[in-house]
Amino acid sequence: MNDDFRRIMVKRLRMVEEDLANVRQWYYSQPPSERQTFKKDLQALVEASKPFAGSCLTIEVKYQATAHAQDGETISVKASRSPEEILQAIDEWDNADEHDPSFI
């Protein structure tokens, strides 16, 4: 594997991890009832996207948030992942939290 290819793959992996970290931060800022609703909505998106599985079309969830600091500085975060990726990550987070409830 050449160095350019390796760099590209590492960059992609970091982007996926960063996207999911941004979604996780938002997800856990929601009350439990909203998190359950979000999971149900994501499952509906997973089901709705199945007809596109064999094509070059994809369904993605886009997340964007901007925070304004008191000093006037703004911080923006965003993510773009498939509903299936997000739902799988949420299941992993929730399962990990069941084993370590002090996280929440």
Order of alpha helices (4+ residues) and beta strands (2+ residues): alpha-alpha-beta-beta-alpha
